């Protein structure tokens, strides 16, 4: 999965961000389960990037809540 830029995330509306957040959480759970099974070969760093993308989305959503 491609990494998301902060600029593109900020341009999305809340519903799109929620959908993207769900998608990233599913990907993270898949990567973690593959890591537990030992089938995660060269993608070990992708867990870190997915976690960071999730954090970016949550930060944007929380900033928007505080502005309202």
mmCIF file of the N, C-alpha and C atoms, coordinates in Angstrom:
data_MODEL
# 
_entry.id   MODEL 
# 
loop_
_atom_site.group_PDB 
_atom_site.id 
_atom_site.type_symbol 
_atom_site.label_atom_id 
_atom_site.label_alt_id 
_atom_site.label_comp_id 
_atom_site.label_asym_id 
_atom_site.label_entity_id 
_atom_site.label_seq_id 
_atom_site.pdbx_PDB_ins_code 
_atom_site.Cartn_x 
_atom_site.Cartn_y 
_atom_site.Cartn_z 
_atom_site.occupancy 
_atom_site.B_iso_or_equiv 
_atom_site.pdbx_formal_charge 
_atom_site.auth_seq_id 
_atom_site.auth_comp_id 
_atom_site.auth_asym_id 
_atom_site.auth_atom_id 
_atom_site.pdbx_PDB_model_num 
ATOM 1   N N  . UNK A 1 1  ? 0.840   -1.180  0.000  1.00 0.00 ? 1  UNK A N  1 
ATOM 2   C CA . UNK A 1 1  ? 0.000   0.000   0.000  1.00 0.00 ? 1  UNK A CA 1 
ATOM 3   C C  . UNK A 1 1  ? 0.884   1.242   0.000  1.00 0.00 ? 1  UNK A C  1 
ATOM 4   N N  . UNK A 1 2  ? 0.490   2.215   -0.756 1.00 0.00 ? 2  UNK A N  1 
ATOM 5   C CA . UNK A 1 2  ? 1.255   3.452   -0.856 1.00 0.00 ? 2  UNK A CA 1 
ATOM 6   C C  . UNK A 1 2  ? 1.040   4.322   0.374  1.00 0.00 ? 2  UNK A C  1 
ATOM 7   N N  . UNK A 1 3  ? 2.074   5.038   0.736  1.00 0.00 ? 3  UNK A N  1 
ATOM 8   C CA . UNK A 1 3  ? 1.979   5.932   1.885  1.00 0.00 ? 3  UNK A CA 1 
ATOM 9   C C  . UNK A 1 3  ? 1.160   7.154   1.511  1.00 0.00 ? 3  UNK A C  1 
ATOM 10  N N  . UNK A 1 4  ? 0.461   7.683   2.484  1.00 0.00 ? 4  UNK A N  1 
ATOM 11  C CA . UNK A 1 4  ? -0.386  8.848   2.263  1.00 0.00 ? 4  UNK A CA 1 
ATOM 12  C C  . UNK A 1 4  ? 0.376   10.102  2.658  1.00 0.00 ? 4  UNK A C  1 
ATOM 13  N N  . UNK A 1 5  ? 0.291   11.110  1.819  1.00 0.00 ? 5  UNK A N  1 
ATOM 14  C CA . UNK A 1 5  ? 0.902   12.395  2.132  1.00 0.00 ? 5  UNK A CA 1 
ATOM 15  C C  . UNK A 1 5  ? -0.044  13.185  3.026  1.00 0.00 ? 5  UNK A C  1 
ATOM 16  N N  . UNK A 1 6  ? 0.531   14.010  3.864  1.00 0.00 ? 6  UNK A N  1 
ATOM 17  C CA . UNK A 1 6  ? -0.260  14.808  4.790  1.00 0.00 ? 6  UNK A CA 1 
ATOM 18  C C  . UNK A 1 6  ? -1.183  15.763  4.038  1.00 0.00 ? 6  UNK A C  1 
ATOM 19  N N  . UNK A 1 7  ? -0.697  16.302  2.945  1.00 0.00 ? 7  UNK A N  1 
ATOM 20  C CA . UNK A 1 7  ? -1.499  17.247  2.164  1.00 0.00 ? 7  UNK A CA 1 
ATOM 21  C C  . UNK A 1 7  ? -2.758  16.576  1.617  1.00 0.00 ? 7  UNK A C  1 
ATOM 22  N N  . UNK A 1 8  ? -2.630  15.367  1.106  1.00 0.00 ? 8  UNK A N  1 
ATOM 23  C CA . UNK A 1 8  ? -3.806  14.675  0.562  1.00 0.00 ? 8  UNK A CA 1 
ATOM 24  C C  . UNK A 1 8  ? -4.756  14.270  1.670  1.00 0.00 ? 8  UNK A C  1 
ATOM 25  N N  . UNK A 1 9  ? -4.217  13.931  2.833  1.00 0.00 ? 9  UNK A N  1 
ATOM 26  C CA . UNK A 1 9  ? -5.093  13.581  3.952  1.00 0.00 ? 9  UNK A CA 1 
ATOM 27  C C  . UNK A 1 9  ? -5.890  14.780  4.429  1.00 0.00 ? 9  UNK A C  1 
ATOM 28  N N  . UNK A 1 10 ? -5.264  15.949  4.467  1.00 0.00 ? 10 UNK A N  1 
ATOM 29  C CA . UNK A 1 10 ? -5.965  17.145  4.922  1.00 0.00 ? 10 UNK A CA 1 
ATOM 30  C C  . UNK A 1 10 ? -7.033  17.597  3.942  1.00 0.00 ? 10 UNK A C  1 
ATOM 31  N N  . UNK A 1 11 ? -6.880  17.230  2.673  1.00 0.00 ? 11 UNK A N  1 
ATOM 32  C CA . UNK A 1 11 ? -7.869  17.606  1.672  1.00 0.00 ? 11 UNK A CA 1 
ATOM 33  C C  . UNK A 1 11 ? -9.115  16.725  1.730  1.00 0.00 ? 11 UNK A C  1 
ATOM 34  N N  . UNK A 1 12 ? -9.018  15.573  2.364  1.00 0.00 ? 12 UNK A N  1 
ATOM 35  C CA . UNK A 1 12 ? -10.160 14.655  2.454  1.00 0.00 ? 12 UNK A CA 1 
ATOM 36  C C  . UNK A 1 12 ? -11.163 15.142  3.495  1.00 0.00 ? 12 UNK A C  1 
ATOM 37  N N  . UNK A 1 13 ? -12.429 14.761  3.291  1.00 0.00 ? 13 UNK A N  1 
ATOM 38  C CA . UNK A 1 13 ? -13.432 15.096  4.306  1.00 0.00 ? 13 UNK A CA 1 
ATOM 39  C C  . UNK A 1 13 ? -13.431 14.015  5.386  1.00 0.00 ? 13 UNK A C  1 
ATOM 40  N N  . UNK A 1 14 ? -14.213 14.225  6.423  1.00 0.00 ? 14 UNK A N  1 
ATOM 41  C CA . UNK A 1 14 ? -14.192 13.332  7.577  1.00 0.00 ? 14 UNK A CA 1 
ATOM 42  C C  . UNK A 1 14 ? -14.624 11.904  7.228  1.00 0.00 ? 14 UNK A C  1 
ATOM 43  N N  . UNK A 1 15 ? -15.606 11.765  6.369  1.00 0.00 ? 15 UNK A N  1 
ATOM 44  C CA . UNK A 1 15 ? -16.076 10.434  5.998  1.00 0.00 ? 15 UNK A CA 1 
ATOM 45  C C  . UNK A 1 15 ? -15.003 9.654   5.248  1.00 0.00 ? 15 UNK A C  1 
ATOM 46  N N  . UNK A 1 16 ? -14.308 10.337  4.332  1.00 0.00 ? 16 UNK A N  1 
ATOM 47  C CA . UNK A 1 16 ? -13.229 9.675   3.600  1.00 0.00 ? 16 UNK A CA 1 
ATOM 48  C C  . UNK A 1 16 ? -12.094 9.285   4.542  1.00 0.00 ? 16 UNK A C  1 
ATOM 49  N N  . UNK A 1 17 ? -11.807 10.142  5.506  1.00 0.00 ? 17 UNK A N  1 
ATOM 50  C CA . UNK A 1 17 ? -10.756 9.826   6.473  1.00 0.00 ? 17 UNK A CA 1 
ATOM 51  C C  . UNK A 1 17 ? -11.136 8.626   7.332  1.00 0.00 ? 17 UNK A C  1 
ATOM 52  N N  . UNK A 1 18 ? -12.395 8.546   7.715  1.00 0.00 ? 18 UNK A N  1 
ATOM 53  C CA . UNK A 1 18 ? -12.849 7.392   8.495  1.00 0.00 ? 18 UNK A CA 1 
ATOM 54  C C  . UNK A 1 18 ? -12.712 6.099   7.686  1.00 0.00 ? 18 UNK A C  1 
ATOM 55  N N  . UNK A 1 19 ? -13.058 6.169   6.397  1.00 0.00 ? 19 UNK A N  1 
ATOM 56  C CA . UNK A 1 19 ? -12.920 4.999   5.532  1.00 0.00 ? 19 UNK A CA 1 
ATOM 57  C C  . UNK A 1 19 ? -11.457 4.594   5.386  1.00 0.00 ? 19 UNK A C  1 
ATOM 58  N N  . UNK A 1 20 ? -10.603 5.584   5.199  1.00 0.00 ? 20 UNK A N  1 
ATOM 59  C CA . UNK A 1 20 ? -9.177  5.326   5.052  1.00 0.00 ? 20 UNK A CA 1 
ATOM 60  C C  . UNK A 1 20 ? -8.593  4.754   6.339  1.00 0.00 ? 20 UNK A C  1 
ATOM 61  N N  . UNK A 1 21 ? -9.075  5.260   7.478  1.00 0.00 ? 21 UNK A N  1 
ATOM 62  C CA . UNK A 1 21 ? -8.619  4.771   8.777  1.00 0.00 ? 21 UNK A CA 1 
ATOM 63  C C  . UNK A 1 21 ? -8.977  3.293   8.939  1.00 0.00 ? 21 UNK A C  1 
ATOM 64  N N  . UNK A 1 22 ? -10.188 2.943   8.582  1.00 0.00 ? 22 UNK A N  1 
ATOM 65  C CA . UNK A 1 22 ? -10.617 1.555   8.656  1.00 0.00 ? 22 UNK A CA 1 
ATOM 66  C C  . UNK A 1 22 ? -9.760  0.672   7.745  1.00 0.00 ? 22 UNK A C  1 
ATOM 67  N N  . UNK A 1 23 ? -9.479  1.162   6.555  1.00 0.00 ? 23 UNK A N  1 
ATOM 68  C CA . UNK A 1 23 ? -8.661  0.422   5.607  1.00 0.00 ? 23 UNK A CA 1 
ATOM 69  C C  . UNK A 1 23 ? -7.251  0.184   6.157  1.00 0.00 ? 23 UNK A C  1 
ATOM 70  N N  . UNK A 1 24 ? -6.668  1.220   6.752  1.00 0.00 ? 24 UNK A N  1 
ATOM 71  C CA . UNK A 1 24 ? -5.330  1.083   7.321  1.00 0.00 ? 24 UNK A CA 1 
ATOM 72  C C  . UNK A 1 24 ? -5.322  0.128   8.507  1.00 0.00 ? 24 UNK A C  1 
ATOM 73  N N  . UNK A 1 25 ? -6.369  0.158   9.326  1.00 0.00 ? 25 UNK A N  1 
ATOM 74  C CA . UNK A 1 25 ? -6.426  -0.743  10.476 1.00 0.00 ? 25 UNK A CA 1 
ATOM 75  C C  . UNK A 1 25 ? -6.533  -2.195  10.029 1.00 0.00 ? 25 UNK A C  1 
ATOM 76  N N  . UNK A 1 26 ? -7.273  -2.442  8.958  1.00 0.00 ? 26 UNK A N  1 
ATOM 77  C CA . UNK A 1 26 ? -7.365  -3.799  8.416  1.00 0.00 ? 26 UNK A CA 1 
ATOM 78  C C  . UNK A 1 26 ? -6.007  -4.241  7.889  1.00 0.00 ? 26 UNK A C  1 
ATOM 79  N N  . UNK A 1 27 ? -5.329  -3.347  7.170  1.00 0.00 ? 27 UNK A N  1 
ATOM 80  C CA . UNK A 1 27 ? -4.001  -3.675  6.656  1.00 0.00 ? 27 UNK A CA 1 
ATOM 81  C C  . UNK A 1 27 ? -3.019  -3.953  7.786  1.00 0.00 ? 27 UNK A C  1 
ATOM 82  N N  . UNK A 1 28 ? -3.094  -3.170  8.840  1.00 0.00 ? 28 UNK A N  1 
ATOM 83  C CA . UNK A 1 28 ? -2.203  -3.357  9.973  1.00 0.00 ? 28 UNK A CA 1 
ATOM 84  C C  . UNK A 1 28 ? -2.446  -4.707  10.641 1.00 0.00 ? 28 UNK A C  1 
ATOM 85  N N  . UNK A 1 29 ? -3.699  -5.077  10.784 1.00 0.00 ? 29 UNK A N  1 
ATOM 86  C CA . UNK A 1 29 ? -3.980  -6.373  11.409 1.00 0.00 ? 29 UNK A CA 1 
ATOM 87  C C  . UNK A 1 29 ? -3.481  -7.521  10.532 1.00 0.00 ? 29 UNK A C  1 
ATOM 88  N N  . UNK A 1 30 ? -3.598  -7.378  9.203  1.00 0.00 ? 30 UNK A N  1 
ATOM 89  C CA . UNK A 1 30 ? -3.081  -8.403  8.297  1.00 0.00 ? 30 UNK A CA 1 
ATOM 90  C C  . UNK A 1 30 ? -1.566  -8.510  8.410  1.00 0.00 ? 30 UNK A C  1 
ATOM 91  N N  . UNK A 1 31 ? -0.900  -7.354  8.435  1.00 0.00 ? 31 UNK A N  1 
ATOM 92  C CA . UNK A 1 31 ? 0.557   -7.361  8.542  1.00 0.00 ? 31 UNK A CA 1 
ATOM 93  C C  . UNK A 1 31 ? 1.017   -7.959  9.865  1.00 0.00 ? 31 UNK A C  1 
ATOM 94  N N  . UNK A 1 32 ? 0.311   -7.637  10.936 1.00 0.00 ? 32 UNK A N  1 
ATOM 95  C CA . UNK A 1 32 ? 0.685   -8.184  12.243 1.00 0.00 ? 32 UNK A CA 1 
ATOM 96  C C  . UNK A 1 32 ? 0.477   -9.695  12.299 1.00 0.00 ? 32 UNK A C  1 
ATOM 97  N N  . UNK A 1 33 ? -0.610  -10.169 11.699 1.00 0.00 ? 33 UNK A N  1 
ATOM 98  C CA . UNK A 1 33 ? -0.850  -11.617 11.707 1.00 0.00 ? 33 UNK A CA 1 
ATOM 99  C C  . UNK A 1 33 ? 0.191   -12.343 10.854 1.00 0.00 ? 33 UNK A C  1 
ATOM 100 N N  . UNK A 1 34 ? 0.587   -11.743 9.730  1.00 0.00 ? 34 UNK A N  1 
ATOM 101 C CA . UNK A 1 34 ? 1.645   -12.336 8.920  1.00 0.00 ? 34 UNK A CA 1 
ATOM 102 C C  . UNK A 1 34 ? 2.966   -12.348 9.681  1.00 0.00 ? 34 UNK A C  1 
ATOM 103 N N  . UNK A 1 35 ? 3.206   -11.303 10.459 1.00 0.00 ? 35 UNK A N  1 
ATOM 104 C CA . UNK A 1 35 ? 4.419   -11.258 11.260 1.00 0.00 ? 35 UNK A CA 1 
ATOM 105 C C  . UNK A 1 35 ? 4.433   -12.328 12.330 1.00 0.00 ? 35 UNK A C  1 
ATOM 106 N N  . UNK A 1 36 ? 3.284   -12.600 12.915 1.00 0.00 ? 36 UNK A N  1 
ATOM 107 C CA . UNK A 1 36 ? 3.184   -13.646 13.921 1.00 0.00 ? 36 UNK A CA 1 
ATOM 108 C C  . UNK A 1 36 ? 3.406   -15.032 13.315 1.00 0.00 ? 36 UNK A C  1 
ATOM 109 N N  . UNK A 1 37 ? 2.901   -15.216 12.097 1.00 0.00 ? 37 UNK A N  1 
ATOM 110 C CA . UNK A 1 37 ? 3.057   -16.509 11.437 1.00 0.00 ? 37 UNK A CA 1 
ATOM 111 C C  . UNK A 1 37 ? 4.466   -16.701 10.896 1.00 0.00 ? 37 UNK A C  1 
ATOM 112 N N  . UNK A 1 38 ? 5.170   -15.595 10.690 1.00 0.00 ? 38 UNK A N  1 
ATOM 113 C CA . UNK A 1 38 ? 6.517   -15.675 10.138 1.00 0.00 ? 38 UNK A CA 1 
ATOM 114 C C  . UNK A 1 38 ? 6.545   -15.587 8.631  1.00 0.00 ? 38 UNK A C  1 
ATOM 115 N N  . UNK A 1 39 ? 5.442   -15.204 8.012  1.00 0.00 ? 39 UNK A N  1 
ATOM 116 C CA . UNK A 1 39 ? 5.398   -15.106 6.552  1.00 0.00 ? 39 UNK A CA 1 
ATOM 117 C C  . UNK A 1 39 ? 5.668   -13.693 6.061  1.00 0.00 ? 39 UNK A C  1 
ATOM 118 N N  . UNK A 1 40 ? 5.911   -12.772 6.970  1.00 0.00 ? 40 UNK A N  1 
ATOM 119 C CA . UNK A 1 40 ? 6.190   -11.387 6.594  1.00 0.00 ? 40 UNK A CA 1 
ATOM 120 C C  . UNK A 1 40 ? 7.676   -11.290 6.295  1.00 0.00 ? 40 UNK A C  1 
ATOM 121 N N  . UNK A 1 41 ? 8.026   -11.193 5.031  1.00 0.00 ? 41 UNK A N  1 
ATOM 122 C CA . UNK A 1 41 ? 9.437   -11.246 4.653  1.00 0.00 ? 41 UNK A CA 1 
ATOM 123 C C  . UNK A 1 41 ? 10.061  -9.858  4.599  1.00 0.00 ? 41 UNK A C  1 
ATOM 124 N N  . UNK A 1 42 ? 9.892   -9.179  3.488  1.00 0.00 ? 42 UNK A N  1 
ATOM 125 C CA . UNK A 1 42 ? 10.557  -7.900  3.283  1.00 0.00 ? 42 UNK A CA 1 
ATOM 126 C C  . UNK A 1 42 ? 9.684   -6.716  3.669  1.00 0.00 ? 42 UNK A C  1 
ATOM 127 N N  . UNK A 1 43 ? 8.501   -6.972  4.196  1.00 0.00 ? 43 UNK A N  1 
ATOM 128 C CA . UNK A 1 43 ? 7.557   -5.901  4.500  1.00 0.00 ? 43 UNK A CA 1 
ATOM 129 C C  . UNK A 1 43 ? 7.558   -5.512  5.961  1.00 0.00 ? 43 UNK A C  1 
ATOM 130 N N  . UNK A 1 44 ? 8.591   -5.835  6.693  1.00 0.00 ? 44 UNK A N  1 
ATOM 131 C CA . UNK A 1 44 ? 8.581   -5.565  8.125  1.00 0.00 ? 44 UNK A CA 1 
ATOM 132 C C  . UNK A 1 44 ? 8.503   -4.075  8.421  1.00 0.00 ? 44 UNK A C  1 
ATOM 133 N N  . UNK A 1 45 ? 9.078   -3.257  7.564  1.00 0.00 ? 45 UNK A N  1 
ATOM 134 C CA . UNK A 1 45 ? 9.024   -1.815  7.804  1.00 0.00 ? 45 UNK A CA 1 
ATOM 135 C C  . UNK A 1 45 ? 7.664   -1.229  7.467  1.00 0.00 ? 45 UNK A C  1 
ATOM 136 N N  . UNK A 1 46 ? 6.857   -1.955  6.711  1.00 0.00 ? 46 UNK A N  1 
ATOM 137 C CA . UNK A 1 46 ? 5.545   -1.420  6.336  1.00 0.00 ? 46 UNK A CA 1 
ATOM 138 C C  . UNK A 1 46 ? 4.618   -1.317  7.542  1.00 0.00 ? 46 UNK A C  1 
ATOM 139 N N  . UNK A 1 47 ? 4.852   -2.121  8.578  1.00 0.00 ? 47 UNK A N  1 
ATOM 140 C CA . UNK A 1 47 ? 4.047   -2.012  9.799  1.00 0.00 ? 47 UNK A CA 1 
ATOM 141 C C  . UNK A 1 47 ? 4.227   -0.625  10.407 1.00 0.00 ? 47 UNK A C  1 
ATOM 142 N N  . UNK A 1 48 ? 5.467   -0.165  10.450 1.00 0.00 ? 48 UNK A N  1 
ATOM 143 C CA . UNK A 1 48 ? 5.760   1.156   11.006 1.00 0.00 ? 48 UNK A CA 1 
ATOM 144 C C  . UNK A 1 48 ? 5.051   2.251   10.233 1.00 0.00 ? 48 UNK A C  1 
ATOM 145 N N  . UNK A 1 49 ? 5.072   2.169   8.890  1.00 0.00 ? 49 UNK A N  1 
ATOM 146 C CA . UNK A 1 49 ? 4.475   3.228   8.072  1.00 0.00 ? 49 UNK A CA 1 
ATOM 147 C C  . UNK A 1 49 ? 2.962   3.220   8.170  1.00 0.00 ? 49 UNK A C  1 
ATOM 148 N N  . UNK A 1 50 ? 2.362   2.060   8.270  1.00 0.00 ? 50 UNK A N  1 
ATOM 149 C CA . UNK A 1 50 ? 0.907   1.990   8.412  1.00 0.00 ? 50 UNK A CA 1 
ATOM 150 C C  . UNK A 1 50 ? 0.495   2.582   9.761  1.00 0.00 ? 50 UNK A C  1 
ATOM 151 N N  . UNK A 1 51 ? 1.257   2.267   10.806 1.00 0.00 ? 51 UNK A N  1 
ATOM 152 C CA . UNK A 1 51 ? 0.963   2.839   12.122 1.00 0.00 ? 51 UNK A CA 1 
ATOM 153 C C  . UNK A 1 51 ? 1.069   4.362   12.099 1.00 0.00 ? 51 UNK A C  1 
ATOM 154 N N  . UNK A 1 52 ? 2.043   4.874   11.399 1.00 0.00 ? 52 UNK A N  1 
ATOM 155 C CA . UNK A 1 52 ? 2.210   6.324   11.322 1.00 0.00 ? 52 UNK A CA 1 
ATOM 156 C C  . UNK A 1 52 ? 1.098   6.980   10.516 1.00 0.00 ? 52 UNK A C  1 
ATOM 157 N N  . UNK A 1 53 ? 0.665   6.308   9.451  1.00 0.00 ? 53 UNK A N  1 
ATOM 158 C CA . UNK A 1 53 ? -0.456  6.844   8.673  1.00 0.00 ? 53 UNK A CA 1 
ATOM 159 C C  . UNK A 1 53 ? -1.736  6.863   9.499  1.00 0.00 ? 53 UNK A C  1 
ATOM 160 N N  . UNK A 1 54 ? -1.941  5.830   10.319 1.00 0.00 ? 54 UNK A N  1 
ATOM 161 C CA . UNK A 1 54 ? -3.103  5.802   11.214 1.00 0.00 ? 54 UNK A CA 1 
ATOM 162 C C  . UNK A 1 54 ? -3.027  6.968   12.189 1.00 0.00 ? 54 UNK A C  1 
ATOM 163 N N  . UNK A 1 55 ? -1.846  7.207   12.722 1.00 0.00 ? 55 UNK A N  1 
ATOM 164 C CA . UNK A 1 55 ? -1.669  8.313   13.663 1.00 0.00 ? 55 UNK A CA 1 
ATOM 165 C C  . UNK A 1 55 ? -1.922  9.658   12.993 1.00 0.00 ? 55 UNK A C  1 
ATOM 166 N N  . UNK A 1 56 ? -1.486  9.814   11.743 1.00 0.00 ? 56 UNK A N  1 
ATOM 167 C CA . UNK A 1 56 ? -1.738  11.061  11.009 1.00 0.00 ? 56 UNK A CA 1 
ATOM 168 C C  . UNK A 1 56 ? -3.233  11.303  10.847 1.00 0.00 ? 56 UNK A C  1 
ATOM 169 N N  . UNK A 1 57 ? -3.956  10.261  10.473 1.00 0.00 ? 57 UNK A N  1 
ATOM 170 C CA . UNK A 1 57 ? -5.401  10.403  10.263 1.00 0.00 ? 57 UNK A CA 1 
ATOM 171 C C  . UNK A 1 57 ? -6.090  10.753  11.572 1.00 0.00 ? 57 UNK A C  1 
ATOM 172 N N  . UNK A 1 58 ? -5.723  10.064  12.650 1.00 0.00 ? 58 UNK A N  1 
ATOM 173 C CA . UNK A 1 58 ? -6.342  10.352  13.943 1.00 0.00 ? 58 UNK A CA 1 
ATOM 174 C C  . UNK A 1 58 ? -6.034  11.771  14.406 1.00 0.00 ? 58 UNK A C  1 
ATOM 175 N N  . UNK A 1 59 ? -4.837  12.243  14.138 1.00 0.00 ? 59 UNK A N  1 
ATOM 176 C CA . UNK A 1 59 ? -4.472  13.612  14.507 1.00 0.00 ? 59 UNK A CA 1 
ATOM 177 C C  . UNK A 1 59 ? -5.305  14.623  13.748 1.00 0.00 ? 59 UNK A C  1 
ATOM 178 N N  . UNK A 1 60 ? -5.474  14.408  12.460 1.00 0.00 ? 60 UNK A N  1 
ATOM 179 C CA . UNK A 1 60 ? -6.274  15.328  11.648 1.00 0.00 ? 60 UNK A CA 1 
ATOM 180 C C  . UNK A 1 60 ? -7.720  15.343  12.134 1.00 0.00 ? 60 UNK A C  1 
ATOM 181 N N  . UNK A 1 61 ? -8.274  14.160  12.411 1.00 0.00 ? 61 UNK A N  1 
ATOM 182 C CA . UNK A 1 61 ? -9.657  14.094  12.888 1.00 0.00 ? 61 UNK A CA 1 
ATOM 183 C C  . UNK A 1 61 ? -9.816  14.790  14.238 1.00 0.00 ? 61 UNK A C  1 
ATOM 184 N N  . UNK A 1 62 ? -8.858  14.611  15.132 1.00 0.00 ? 62 UNK A N  1 
ATOM 185 C CA . UNK A 1 62 ? -8.938  15.268  16.435 1.00 0.00 ? 62 UNK A CA 1 
ATOM 186 C C  . UNK A 1 62 ? -8.779  16.786  16.324 1.00 0.00 ? 62 UNK A C  1 
ATOM 187 N N  . UNK A 1 63 ? -7.924  17.245  15.425 1.00 0.00 ? 63 UNK A N  1 
ATOM 188 C CA . UNK A 1 63 ? -7.775  18.690  15.208 1.00 0.00 ? 63 UNK A CA 1 
ATOM 189 C C  . UNK A 1 63 ? -9.072  19.293  14.702 1.00 0.00 ? 63 UNK A C  1 
ATOM 190 N N  . UNK A 1 64 ? -9.749  18.568  13.816 1.00 0.00 ? 64 UNK A N  1 
ATOM 191 C CA . UNK A 1 64 ? -11.000 19.069  13.280 1.00 0.00 ? 64 UNK A CA 1 
ATOM 192 C C  . UNK A 1 64 ? -12.088 19.104  14.344 1.00 0.00 ? 64 UNK A C  1 
ATOM 193 N N  . UNK A 1 65 ? -12.096 18.142  15.240 1.00 0.00 ? 65 UNK A N  1 
ATOM 194 C CA . UNK A 1 65 ? -13.078 18.146  16.326 1.00 0.00 ? 65 UNK A CA 1 
ATOM 195 C C  . UNK A 1 65 ? -12.873 19.340  17.250 1.00 0.00 ? 65 UNK A C  1 
ATOM 196 N N  . UNK A 1 66 ? -11.613 19.664  17.514 1.00 0.00 ? 66 UNK A N  1 
ATOM 197 C CA . UNK A 1 66 ? -11.319 20.777  18.404 1.00 0.00 ? 66 UNK A CA 1 
ATOM 198 C C  . UNK A 1 66 ? -11.686 22.126  17.787 1.00 0.00 ? 66 UNK A C  1 
ATOM 199 N N  . UNK A 1 67 ? -11.630 22.232  16.469 1.00 0.00 ? 67 UNK A N  1 
ATOM 200 C CA . UNK A 1 67 ? -11.989 23.489  15.797 1.00 0.00 ? 67 UNK A CA 1 
ATOM 201 C C  . UNK A 1 67 ? -13.481 23.737  15.798 1.00 0.00 ? 67 UNK A C  1 
ATOM 202 N N  . UNK A 1 68 ? -14.269 22.677  15.902 1.00 0.00 ? 68 UNK A N  1 
ATOM 203 C CA . UNK A 1 68 ? -15.730 22.835  15.846 1.00 0.00 ? 68 UNK A CA 1 
ATOM 204 C C  . UNK A 1 68 ? -16.288 23.381  17.098 1.00 0.00 ? 68 UNK A C  1 
# 
